[in-house]
Amino acid sequence: MKGKNQKEEIITASLDLFRKNGYTPTSMSEIAKTCKLLKGSVYHYFESKEAILDEVLLRVENYFENEIFDTKGKEPASAIIQTNEKILKYFLNHPDGCIFANVSLEAKSLHKSAEKKIRFFFERWTEVYYSNLKFLFSKKKAEQMSQDYVSRIQGSLLMRKIHLKDSILKQTIRLIKEELKNT
């Protein structure tokens, strides 16, 4: 593949490698090998591993923004339930977990733009919940619940990865749904 397709292949391979192995342990050589390229060819498209990480995070951020976080025009509880169903589907297809959470564990080795993207992603996810919960609860309770939902889902992603059980994530999504249906 040439040009844009090759660049996309590098981003896709890097996303999988970073999600599975972590950012720091993944080398440019490993990225090149996965893409069946010479290491120097990767540098033709990206000046550094940091630049690749920025593109990887941007891709996932855009996907979530366009495919998962869009709740406009929906009733608040239904909007959160539908968002969580999309989150469940996404992570069932990505058993190595959330790239943002996985990479955030390596904070000391990250560059500022990656740290900023990670913080923005989690703030945005929390805001999606808050923007709906504020119609159902007080401001303070909506803020607490928003943070709690993100934390519970991220925790269940970690436990799912450890125990290799999809039921952990499914249970968390189901419990949030039940809580919302009882409001």
C-alpha positions as CSV (number, residue, x, y, z in Angstrom):
1,M,0.0,0.0,0.0
2,K,1.1,3.5,-0.7
3,G,0.6,7.0,0.7
4,K,-2.5,7.5,2.8
5,N,-3.4,3.8,3.0
6,Q,0.1,3.0,4.3
7,K,-0.2,5.8,6.9
8,E,-3.6,4.4,8.0
9,E,-2.1,0.9,8.2
10,I,0.6,2.3,10.5
11,I,-2.0,4.0,12.7
12,T,-4.2,0.8,12.9
13,A,-1.2,-1.4,13.7
14,S,0.1,1.0,16.3
15,L,-3.3,1.3,17.9
16,D,-3.5,-2.5,18.3
17,L,0.1,-2.7,19.6
18,F,-0.2,0.2,22.0
19,R,-3.5,-1.2,23.3
20,K,-2.1,-4.7,23.8
21,N,1.5,-4.1,24.8
22,G,1.5,-0.5,26.0
23,Y,3.1,2.6,24.5
24,T,6.6,2.4,26.0
25,P,7.3,-1.3,25.3
26,T,6.2,-0.9,21.6
27,S,9.1,0.0,19.4
28,M,9.2,1.6,16.0
29,S,10.8,-1.6,14.8
30,E,7.8,-3.6,16.0
31,I,5.4,-1.2,14.3
32,A,7.3,-1.5,11.1
33,K,7.5,-5.3,11.3
34,T,3.7,-5.5,11.9
35,C,3.1,-3.4,8.8
36,K,5.7,-5.3,6.8
37,L,7.8,-2.2,6.4
38,L,11.4,-1.2,7.0
39,K,11.7,0.9,10.2
40,G,12.9,3.9,8.0
41,S,9.6,3.7,6.0
42,V,7.6,4.4,9.2
43,Y,9.6,7.6,9.6
44,H,8.6,8.7,6.1
45,Y,5.0,9.0,7.5
46,F,5.7,9.9,11.1
47,E,8.6,11.8,12.6
48,S,8.4,9.9,15.9
49,K,6.5,7.4,18.0
50,E,4.9,10.3,19.8
51,A,3.5,11.5,16.5
52,I,2.0,8.1,15.9
53,L,0.5,8.0,19.4
54,D,-1.1,11.4,18.8
55,E,-2.7,10.1,15.6
56,V,-3.8,6.9,17.3
57,L,-5.5,8.9,20.1
58,L,-7.1,11.3,17.7
59,R,-8.5,8.4,15.6
60,V,-10.1,6.8,18.7
61,E,-11.3,10.2,20.0
62,N,-13.0,11.0,16.7
63,Y,-14.6,7.5,16.6
64,F,-16.1,7.9,20.0
65,E,-17.2,11.5,19.3
66,N,-19.0,10.5,16.0
67,E,-20.2,7.0,16.8
68,I,-20.7,6.7,20.6
69,F,-20.9,10.1,22.3
70,D,-23.6,11.6,20.1
71,T,-26.7,11.8,22.3
72,K,-28.5,14.8,20.7
73,G,-32.2,14.7,20.5
74,K,-32.6,11.7,22.8
75,E,-34.4,11.4,26.1
76,P,-31.7,11.7,28.8
77,A,-31.9,8.2,30.3
78,S,-32.3,6.6,26.9
79,A,-29.3,8.5,25.6
80,I,-27.0,7.1,28.3
81,I,-28.4,3.6,27.9
82,Q,-27.8,3.8,24.1
83,T,-24.3,5.3,24.7
84,N,-23.4,2.4,27.0
85,E,-24.7,-0.2,24.6
86,K,-22.4,1.3,22.0
87,I,-19.5,1.3,24.5
88,L,-20.2,-2.3,25.3
89,K,-20.2,-3.3,21.6
90,Y,-17.0,-1.4,21.0
91,F,-15.1,-2.9,23.9
92,L,-16.4,-6.4,23.2
93,N,-14.7,-6.0,19.8
94,H,-11.5,-4.6,21.5
95,P,-10.7,-7.1,24.3
96,D,-7.4,-5.3,25.2
97,G,-9.3,-2.4,26.7
98,C,-9.4,1.3,26.4
99,I,-6.3,2.8,24.7
100,F,-6.7,6.0,26.7
101,A,-6.7,4.2,30.0
102,N,-4.0,1.7,29.0
103,V,-1.6,4.4,27.8
104,S,-2.4,6.7,30.8
105,L,-0.8,4.2,33.1
106,E,2.5,5.2,31.4
107,A,2.1,8.9,32.2
108,K,5.7,9.5,33.1
109,S,6.8,8.5,29.6
110,L,4.1,10.4,27.7
111,H,4.5,13.8,26.0
112,K,2.3,16.7,26.8
113,S,0.0,16.4,23.8
114,A,-0.8,12.8,24.6
115,E,-1.5,13.7,28.3
116,K,-3.8,16.4,27.1
117,K,-5.7,14.1,24.7
118,I,-6.1,11.5,27.4
119,R,-7.5,14.1,29.9
120,F,-9.8,15.5,27.2
121,F,-11.2,12.1,26.3
122,F,-12.2,11.3,29.9
123,E,-13.5,14.8,30.5
124,R,-15.6,14.5,27.3
125,W,-16.9,11.0,28.3
126,T,-17.9,12.4,31.7
127,E,-19.5,15.4,30.0
128,V,-21.7,13.2,27.8
129,Y,-23.2,11.5,30.9
130,Y,-23.5,14.8,32.8
131,S,-25.2,16.6,29.9
132,N,-28.0,14.0,30.2
133,L,-28.0,13.3,33.9
134,K,-28.4,17.0,34.8
135,F,-32.0,16.7,33.5
136,L,-32.7,13.9,35.9
137,F,-30.8,14.8,39.0
138,S,-29.3,17.8,40.9
139,K,-26.2,19.3,39.5
140,K,-24.0,17.8,42.2
141,K,-25.6,14.3,41.9
142,A,-25.3,14.4,38.1
143,E,-21.6,15.3,38.4
144,Q,-21.0,12.5,40.9
145,M,-22.9,9.9,38.8
146,S,-21.1,11.0,35.6
147,Q,-17.7,10.4,37.2
148,D,-18.9,7.2,38.8
149,Y,-20.2,5.8,35.5
150,V,-16.9,6.4,33.7
151,S,-15.0,4.9,36.7
152,R,-17.2,1.8,36.8
153,I,-16.9,1.1,33.1
154,Q,-13.1,1.7,33.2
155,G,-12.8,-0.5,36.2
156,S,-14.9,-3.3,34.6
157,L,-12.7,-3.0,31.5
158,L,-9.6,-3.6,33.6
159,M,-11.2,-6.5,35.5
160,R,-12.4,-8.0,32.2
161,K,-8.9,-7.9,30.9
162,I,-7.5,-9.6,34.0
163,H,-10.2,-12.3,34.3
164,L,-10.9,-12.7,30.5
165,K,-14.7,-12.5,31.2
166,D,-17.0,-10.3,29.1
167,S,-19.7,-10.8,31.7
168,I,-17.9,-8.3,34.0
169,L,-18.4,-5.4,31.5
170,K,-21.8,-6.6,30.6
171,Q,-22.9,-6.6,34.2
172,T,-21.7,-3.0,34.8
173,I,-23.6,-1.8,31.7
174,R,-26.7,-3.7,32.8
175,L,-26.5,-2.3,36.4
176,I,-26.2,1.3,35.1
177,K,-29.2,0.7,32.8
178,E,-31.3,-0.7,35.7
179,E,-30.4,2.4,37.8
180,L,-31.5,4.7,35.0
181,K,-34.7,2.9,34.4
182,N,-35.6,3.3,38.1
183,T,-35.3,7.1,37.9
